[in-house]
Amino acid sequence: MSATAVARSVVAALVAAGVREVVLAPGSRNAPLAFAAYDAAGSGLLRLHTRIDERTAGFLALGLTKGGSRAAVVCTSGTAVANLHPAVLEAHHARVPIVVVTADRPERLRGTDANQTTDQVGVFGRLVPTLDVAWEVAEVRPGLVHLNVQLDDPLLPADRWEPSLGGFETGAERPPQPPGPVSPVVETGAERPPQPPGPVSPVVEEVAPQPSRTPRTVRPRPARCR
């Protein structure tokens, strides 16, 4: 199964599980996940946030989920995964159901002592259940969970993905559409003042002239001796 197909199944499972926010820390190995999340965001299925630092990305996903919109954080393989640990531990102790999605090398390339690689299966310890994904993902379980996704070359998709909301059975609401050109919004509760019909010329207030005063001469007083 291609990396593109695996990544798209992961994103589809996230949407079906009610994930409406994806925080992406971009890298090389997680490129298929990045493209799949980008296409899903373009279809209005989720909102995509990009953060360069994995630690920042983890805590953003934590905060978004605490705010009521379940989020997933996606990072690349290797030592980058360790930077998610503080946010993951806080999510466990606070019982915040974020989804941690980490890209990984395929099994055949594991244990080769390559630079910046590590054993990612169960990297967060016994507190967080880990699913080592090599094929299509059927569903994402409720609660805090770690999806470790094996992705092999080629990592770049050959085409665009056009998922639709009708393909996902979920009880969550559809997220706001990605931002486009923003038009001014007038808050309700107060009437909008009428706009001038044309260009507005400056208003000059007339000030009544003040009567002139003759300056008064002040004579110095002689100093008193004590």
Legacy VTK file of the C-alpha trace (Angstrom):
# vtk DataFile Version 3.0
C-alpha trace
ASCII
DATASET POLYDATA
POINTS 226 float
0.000 0.000 0.000
1.452 3.362 -1.011
2.385 6.013 1.506
-0.185 8.338 -0.063
-2.980 5.785 0.394
-1.981 5.103 4.009
-1.814 8.822 4.820
-5.205 9.517 3.266
-6.774 6.675 5.216
-5.311 8.114 8.422
-6.746 11.569 7.732
-10.108 10.054 6.755
-10.172 8.101 10.024
-9.340 11.273 11.960
-12.252 13.132 10.389
-14.586 10.203 11.040
-13.492 10.223 14.700
-14.492 13.866 15.074
-11.071 15.487 14.671
-11.607 18.972 13.272
-8.184 20.526 13.908
-4.842 19.246 12.618
-1.609 20.833 13.811
1.253 19.992 11.461
4.968 20.204 12.188
6.278 19.671 8.636
9.158 17.397 7.765
10.283 14.956 5.104
8.890 11.613 6.253
5.464 13.036 7.120
5.001 14.660 3.681
2.171 12.242 2.684
0.294 13.154 5.871
0.876 16.850 5.228
-0.538 16.658 1.694
-3.544 14.603 2.850
-4.313 17.074 5.657
-3.936 19.984 3.238
-6.409 18.435 0.779
-8.882 17.684 3.568
-8.625 21.270 4.777
-9.216 22.497 1.225
-12.443 20.472 1.178
-13.595 22.063 4.437
-13.315 18.905 6.519
-10.849 20.307 9.025
-8.678 23.295 9.847
-4.946 22.981 9.265
-2.432 24.758 11.514
1.294 24.729 10.748
3.960 25.061 13.431
7.668 24.573 12.847
8.425 23.527 16.421
6.986 20.165 17.512
6.702 21.172 21.161
4.641 24.211 20.189
2.515 22.071 17.874
1.780 19.595 20.649
0.584 22.231 23.078
-1.502 23.941 20.398
-3.310 20.640 19.746
-3.789 20.288 23.499
-5.286 23.759 23.800
-7.581 23.358 20.810
-8.940 20.104 22.218
-9.441 21.664 25.637
-11.429 24.373 23.867
-13.896 21.792 22.578
-12.563 20.912 19.111
-10.672 17.611 19.056
-7.259 18.039 17.488
-4.492 15.860 16.090
-0.828 16.792 16.045
1.288 15.447 13.171
5.074 15.351 13.147
7.852 13.699 11.200
9.955 10.716 12.247
12.927 10.341 14.557
13.898 12.554 17.445
11.183 15.057 16.483
8.691 12.726 18.177
10.330 13.240 21.577
9.460 16.937 21.482
5.761 16.013 21.759
6.273 14.238 25.075
5.487 17.168 27.423
2.155 17.895 25.710
1.290 14.193 25.548
1.941 13.718 29.263
-0.203 16.724 30.121
-2.957 15.386 27.830
-2.856 12.074 29.710
-3.025 13.589 33.180
-5.691 16.122 32.172
-7.618 13.482 30.192
-7.574 15.489 26.981
-8.284 13.225 23.952
-5.745 14.513 21.425
-4.506 12.254 18.643
-0.753 12.039 18.160
0.224 11.094 14.600
3.912 10.415 14.003
5.444 9.465 10.675
7.926 6.584 10.803
10.176 4.625 8.510
8.877 1.326 7.162
9.740 -1.724 9.220
12.476 -2.830 6.807
14.458 0.350 7.540
14.180 0.202 11.316
17.188 -0.594 13.463
19.690 0.560 10.851
21.279 3.204 13.111
20.461 5.972 10.649
20.900 9.549 11.802
18.124 11.055 13.961
16.071 7.842 14.128
14.722 6.030 17.161
12.230 3.359 18.183
8.917 5.225 18.022
6.576 2.367 18.919
5.537 2.981 22.511
7.831 5.999 22.795
5.374 7.712 25.172
5.352 4.770 27.564
2.510 2.740 28.967
0.365 5.809 29.590
-0.536 6.244 25.909
-1.838 3.414 23.690
0.110 3.162 20.427
-1.052 1.751 17.105
1.764 0.937 14.675
0.171 1.601 11.276
1.432 -0.001 8.078
-1.859 -0.360 6.212
-5.199 1.371 5.922
-6.621 2.718 9.184
-10.208 1.663 9.827
-10.931 3.890 12.828
-9.388 6.031 15.533
-10.331 5.060 19.060
-11.718 7.608 21.532
-9.405 9.238 24.040
-5.700 9.944 23.878
-4.047 7.739 21.264
-0.775 7.550 19.324
-0.786 6.542 15.646
2.722 5.671 14.462
2.434 5.595 10.678
4.973 3.717 8.547
5.566 5.590 5.292
7.784 4.355 2.473
8.959 5.999 -0.745
7.600 7.651 -2.789
6.494 10.241 -0.239
4.933 12.744 -2.659
1.414 12.108 -4.031
0.874 11.892 -7.778
-2.501 13.666 -7.663
-4.769 15.783 -5.502
-7.203 14.216 -3.055
-10.788 15.495 -3.064
-12.548 14.010 -0.029
-16.143 14.969 0.686
-17.991 15.343 3.967
-20.618 12.848 2.803
-18.028 10.082 2.887
-17.549 10.330 6.649
-20.078 9.258 9.240
-19.478 11.571 12.167
-21.546 13.427 14.687
-19.215 16.393 14.833
-20.041 19.658 13.194
-18.305 20.770 10.052
-15.474 23.195 10.864
-15.350 26.766 9.592
-14.177 27.108 6.013
-10.549 28.045 5.417
-10.167 31.812 5.482
-10.467 33.702 2.213
-10.918 37.377 1.454
-12.514 38.861 4.533
-15.343 41.385 4.231
-16.120 43.779 7.062
-18.471 42.335 9.662
-20.882 44.538 11.582
-21.809 43.201 14.986
-25.503 43.031 15.749
-27.039 44.725 18.757
-26.575 48.287 17.577
-27.718 49.989 14.427
-25.080 50.786 11.886
-24.697 54.519 11.373
-25.691 55.773 7.925
-22.801 56.067 5.517
-22.158 59.349 3.691
-23.333 59.346 0.055
-20.020 60.457 -1.365
-16.592 61.689 -0.468
-16.518 63.351 2.888
-15.076 66.861 3.049
-13.454 67.981 6.256
-15.662 69.944 8.642
-14.221 73.185 9.881
-15.776 74.702 12.974
-15.963 78.469 13.101
-14.528 79.957 16.230
-15.712 83.399 17.369
-12.858 85.876 17.593
-11.781 86.676 21.104
-11.395 90.338 22.182
-7.798 91.396 22.334
-6.381 92.385 25.670
-3.776 95.046 26.360
-0.827 93.495 28.080
-0.474 94.624 31.653
2.865 95.937 32.898
3.991 94.402 36.138
6.365 96.559 38.143
8.847 94.794 40.368
8.474 95.431 44.062
11.478 96.610 46.072
13.091 93.901 48.112
12.377 93.993 51.820
15.305 93.895 54.180
15.106 91.725 57.213
LINES 1 227
226 0 1 2 3 4 5 6 7 8 9 10 11 12 13 14 15 16 17 18 19 20 21 22 23 24 25 26 27 28 29 30 31 32 33 34 35 36 37 38 39 40 41 42 43 44 45 46 47 48 49 50 51 52 53 54 55 56 57 58 59 60 61 62 63 64 65 66 67 68 69 70 71 72 73 74 75 76 77 78 79 80 81 82 83 84 85 86 87 88 89 90 91 92 93 94 95 96 97 98 99 100 101 102 103 104 105 106 107 108 109 110 111 112 113 114 115 116 117 118 119 120 121 122 123 124 125 126 127 128 129 130 131 132 133 134 135 136 137 138 139 140 141 142 143 144 145 146 147 148 149 150 151 152 153 154 155 156 157 158 159 160 161 162 163 164 165 166 167 168 169 170 171 172 173 174 175 176 177 178 179 180 181 182 183 184 185 186 187 188 189 190 191 192 193 194 195 196 197 198 199 200 201 202 203 204 205 206 207 208 209 210 211 212 213 214 215 216 217 218 219 220 221 222 223 224 225
